[in-house]
Every structure is written in structure tokens, then in C-alpha cells.
């Protein structure tokens, strides 16, 4: 296995639960796709998160190997409630 293709230690597949996920693609740090910046935010540094993809050798599922905090993706106001729960098992 080369540096990019490595078993991700301790990461269970989100479909079958087995620890047989191998990272095969690392796109580096990436800004959130649906996080649109306001005019005021354009002059500030934008938050970036690792975008890495893995393959489960047990069930064949392709998945992200890093989890972005839900608070970074979703803004919750007093009237909104997001019943979102991460599916990654670390």
C-alpha cells in the first residue's frame, strides 16, 4: 500500500460496521460546498475540512473517511431544529 492507499485505523464502515476501510483518494482541505459566504465573510479566511474517500473491502461501500461537525454545515435558529445525527462510527 502506498501513502494514499492505507487502511484507516479505527474507522468502521458506515454500512457493514467492519474495520476494513481503505483510503484511496485525498483531495486535501476543501471548503464546504453549500456554505455560501456573505459579503462581509469574503475578506475572512474560509473554513476548510479534509476531503478523503475510502473503500470498504467487506461490503464495497465508498464513503468519506473524515466527519465535518454538523455545526459547521447547519445553522440552527430558534425556530429551526435539525434532527441530524452523524452516521460515521469512529
Secondary structure, 3 states (H helix, E strand, C coil): CCCCCEECCCCECCCCCCCCEEEEEEEEEEECCCCCCCCHHHHCCCCEEEEEEEEECCCCCEEECCCCCHHHHCCCCCCCCCCCCCCCEC
